[in-house]
Amino acid sequence: MEHSITVNKLEYQVEKLLGKGKGGYSYLVHDDRGQYVLKQIHHEPCDYYEFGDKMQAEIADYKKLKECGINMPSLLDVDLENERILKTYIEGQTIYEIVEHGEMLSDYIDQIKEMTRKIYPRKINIDYFPTNFVVNNGAIWYIDFECNEYMDEWNFENWGIKYWSKTKEFQDYVKKQRKSSELENK
């Protein structure tokens, strides 16, 4: 991992890798003003999702979701040349971690349902996978910018909910991740 990385020639120190998604790697970075999330777009193949221009999609999706009024980080800077996005850092545990540790609260389900009431009328689905949500001071934040045209198949009630408790789908995913991690460490 690099020790520093730039966004439009401004330098940020990399603290750690936060995660890898379909479209990029997210890093916790900082400068003398504070901490941020830097997303570095990648072009690795994804067998279940088709991408167009990832940078333009991130910008357009951010604008759509911002209009919905859901809790999400602010887009602070975009480096088109290096395919990097800088956004505010929302500190807290992910819903994935909360489910894994058996700490899920019914209030979090109520909050995600309130979020869906804001986006469904606009014919939008977000990526309901629990790594995309952070709890900060009791409030849920959607920390990704990805959104897609609404389809019943991919809404929270039909797909997302399967990963917001210790369901078979959640447990299978955890096992797959552990097995993958063990193979990488050999």
C-alpha positions as CSV (number, residue, x, y, z in Angstrom):
1,M,0.0,0.0,0.0
2,E,1.2,3.5,-0.8
3,H,2.1,5.8,2.1
4,S,0.5,8.8,0.4
5,I,-1.8,9.4,-2.5
6,T,-2.9,12.5,-4.3
7,V,-6.3,13.9,-5.4
8,N,-5.8,16.7,-7.8
9,K,-2.3,17.2,-6.6
10,L,-3.3,17.5,-2.9
11,E,-1.5,14.8,-0.9
12,Y,-3.2,12.5,1.7
13,Q,-1.6,10.0,4.0
14,V,-3.0,6.5,3.7
15,E,-4.0,5.0,7.0
16,K,-5.6,1.7,5.9
17,L,-7.6,-0.1,3.3
18,L,-11.3,0.0,4.3
19,G,-12.5,-2.4,1.6
20,K,-12.8,-3.4,-2.0
21,G,-16.0,-3.2,-3.9
22,K,-17.2,-3.9,-7.4
23,G,-15.9,-0.6,-8.6
24,G,-12.9,0.4,-6.5
25,Y,-10.8,0.3,-3.4
26,S,-11.7,2.5,-0.5
27,Y,-8.9,3.8,1.8
28,L,-9.0,5.8,5.0
29,V,-6.7,8.8,4.4
30,H,-5.9,12.0,6.2
31,D,-4.3,15.4,5.9
32,D,-3.7,18.1,8.4
33,R,-7.4,19.0,8.3
34,G,-8.9,15.5,9.1
35,Q,-9.8,12.1,7.9
36,Y,-11.5,11.2,4.6
37,V,-12.4,8.2,2.4
38,L,-10.5,8.0,-0.9
39,K,-12.0,5.7,-3.5
40,Q,-9.6,4.5,-6.2
41,I,-11.6,3.2,-9.1
42,H,-10.4,-0.2,-10.4
43,H,-11.1,-2.0,-13.7
44,E,-11.0,-5.6,-12.4
45,P,-13.7,-7.8,-14.0
46,C,-16.9,-8.4,-12.2
47,D,-18.9,-11.4,-13.4
48,Y,-22.3,-10.2,-12.1
49,Y,-22.3,-6.4,-12.9
50,E,-21.7,-4.4,-16.0
51,F,-20.1,-1.0,-15.8
52,G,-20.0,2.0,-18.1
53,D,-17.9,5.0,-17.1
54,K,-17.4,4.4,-13.4
55,M,-16.3,8.0,-12.6
56,Q,-19.3,9.6,-14.3
57,A,-21.6,7.0,-12.7
58,E,-20.3,7.8,-9.2
59,I,-20.8,11.5,-9.8
60,A,-24.3,11.1,-11.3
61,D,-25.3,8.6,-8.6
62,Y,-24.1,11.0,-5.8
63,K,-26.3,13.8,-7.2
64,K,-29.4,11.5,-7.5
65,L,-29.0,10.3,-3.9
66,K,-28.2,13.7,-2.5
67,E,-31.6,14.9,-3.9
68,C,-33.3,12.1,-2.0
69,G,-32.1,13.4,1.4
70,I,-30.6,10.2,2.8
71,N,-27.7,10.1,5.2
72,M,-24.6,9.8,3.1
73,P,-21.0,11.2,3.0
74,S,-20.4,14.4,1.1
75,L,-18.5,14.3,-2.2
76,L,-15.5,16.5,-1.6
77,D,-13.3,16.2,-4.7
78,V,-13.1,14.2,-7.9
79,D,-9.8,13.5,-9.7
80,L,-10.9,12.4,-13.2
81,E,-7.4,11.8,-14.5
82,N,-6.4,9.4,-11.7
83,E,-10.0,8.1,-11.2
84,R,-10.1,9.0,-7.5
85,I,-13.0,10.3,-5.4
86,L,-12.6,12.0,-2.0
87,K,-15.5,11.9,0.4
88,T,-16.2,12.6,4.1
89,Y,-15.4,9.8,6.5
90,I,-18.3,8.5,8.5
91,E,-16.9,6.8,11.6
92,G,-18.6,3.8,13.0
93,Q,-19.3,0.1,12.7
94,T,-20.8,-1.3,9.5
95,I,-24.1,-3.1,9.6
96,Y,-22.1,-6.2,8.5
97,E,-20.0,-6.0,11.6
98,I,-23.1,-5.3,13.8
99,V,-24.8,-8.4,12.3
100,E,-21.7,-10.5,12.7
101,H,-21.4,-9.6,16.4
102,G,-25.1,-10.1,17.1
103,E,-25.7,-6.5,17.9
104,M,-28.5,-5.7,15.4
105,L,-31.2,-3.4,16.6
106,S,-34.8,-3.1,15.2
107,D,-34.2,0.6,15.0
108,Y,-31.6,0.0,12.2
109,I,-34.2,-1.8,10.2
110,D,-36.7,1.0,10.8
111,Q,-34.1,3.5,9.5
112,I,-33.3,1.6,6.3
113,K,-37.0,1.3,5.7
114,E,-37.3,5.1,6.1
115,M,-34.4,5.4,3.6
116,T,-36.3,3.3,1.1
117,R,-39.4,5.5,1.5
118,K,-37.2,8.4,0.2
119,I,-35.6,6.6,-2.7
120,Y,-38.3,4.2,-4.0
121,P,-40.6,7.0,-5.3
122,R,-37.7,8.2,-7.4
123,K,-37.4,4.7,-8.9
124,I,-34.0,4.1,-7.2
125,N,-32.4,1.1,-5.5
126,I,-29.1,1.3,-3.6
127,D,-26.7,-1.5,-2.8
128,Y,-28.2,-2.8,0.4
129,F,-25.3,-5.1,1.2
130,P,-24.5,-4.4,4.9
131,T,-20.8,-3.3,4.3
132,N,-22.3,-0.2,2.6
133,F,-23.9,1.1,5.8
134,V,-22.3,2.6,8.8
135,V,-23.9,3.4,12.2
136,N,-22.7,6.7,13.6
137,N,-24.3,8.1,16.8
138,G,-27.3,5.7,16.3
139,A,-28.0,6.9,12.7
140,I,-27.5,4.7,9.6
141,W,-25.4,6.2,6.8
142,Y,-25.2,4.8,3.2
143,I,-21.5,5.2,2.6
144,D,-21.5,4.1,-1.1
145,F,-22.8,6.3,-3.9
146,E,-24.0,3.4,-6.1
147,C,-27.6,3.4,-7.1
148,N,-29.5,1.7,-9.9
149,E,-32.9,1.8,-11.5
150,Y,-35.5,0.3,-9.2
151,M,-36.3,-3.4,-9.6
152,D,-38.4,-5.4,-7.1
153,E,-35.8,-8.2,-7.3
154,W,-33.0,-6.0,-5.9
155,N,-35.0,-3.9,-3.4
156,F,-34.4,-4.1,0.4
157,E,-37.4,-6.3,1.1
158,N,-36.5,-8.9,-1.5
159,W,-32.7,-8.9,-1.5
160,G,-31.1,-6.6,1.1
161,I,-32.9,-8.0,4.1
162,K,-31.3,-11.3,3.5
163,Y,-28.0,-9.8,4.7
164,W,-29.2,-7.7,7.6
165,S,-29.4,-10.6,10.1
166,K,-27.7,-14.0,10.6
167,T,-29.6,-15.6,7.7
168,K,-28.2,-18.5,5.7
169,E,-27.2,-16.0,3.0
170,F,-25.3,-14.0,5.5
171,Q,-23.6,-17.0,7.1
172,D,-22.6,-18.4,3.6
173,Y,-21.1,-15.1,2.7
174,V,-19.1,-14.9,5.9
175,K,-17.8,-18.5,5.3
176,K,-16.8,-17.6,1.7
177,Q,-14.9,-14.5,2.9
178,R,-13.1,-16.5,5.6
179,K,-12.1,-19.2,3.2
180,S,-10.9,-16.6,0.6
181,S,-8.9,-14.9,3.3
182,E,-7.3,-18.1,4.5
183,L,-6.3,-18.9,0.9
184,E,-4.7,-15.4,0.5
185,N,-2.7,-15.9,3.7
186,K,-1.1,-19.2,2.6
